[in-house]
Amino acid sequence: MSEMHVIGVRVEQPQNQPVLLLRESEGERYLPIWIGQTEATAIALEQQGVEPARPLTHDLIKNLIEAFGRTLKEVRIVDLREGTFYADLVFDENIRVSARPSDSIAIALRMGVPIFADEAVLSEAGLVMPDEREDEVEKFKEFLESVSPDDFKATDG
């Protein structure tokens, strides 16, 4: 398992599909995961420190975990099958709940817990970006600093 950091979410054009980008803490690999609009918005809001007037779904899940006296220890991206990523929410007493990585990461960000990716997943889907691609990562980070949650709203078309 490698600990991962959330770089951010970007909308890929022309498909208008959000992609979540993770990077190894102690390595050079990046892990792109295509996610839904709702989860992209939830992740972007949390990264920007925006607090909604009422709890959104991932905030509600965080509140439920705390209300039931459980502790979320970590999130693990555990598998990749036929292009679909799988994750586990790992709680105290080694209780595991299977979930989509996008939801898991949105919850992990809200609860301040680490995110890990299984070595087999990184071997299959991880990307090592050559030095010339580092500029693209920097541009991506700049994009993330300028993006707003409204950028993730669906458009008719």
ABEGO torsion letter per residue (X at the ends): XBBBBBAEBBBBOAAGBBBBBBBBAABABBBBBBBBAAAAAAAAAAAAGBBBABBBAAAAAAAAAAAAGBBBABBBBABBBGGBBBBBBBBBGGBBBBBBAAAAAAAAAAAGBBBBBBAAAAAAABBBBBAAAAAAAAAAAAAAAABBAAAABBBBX
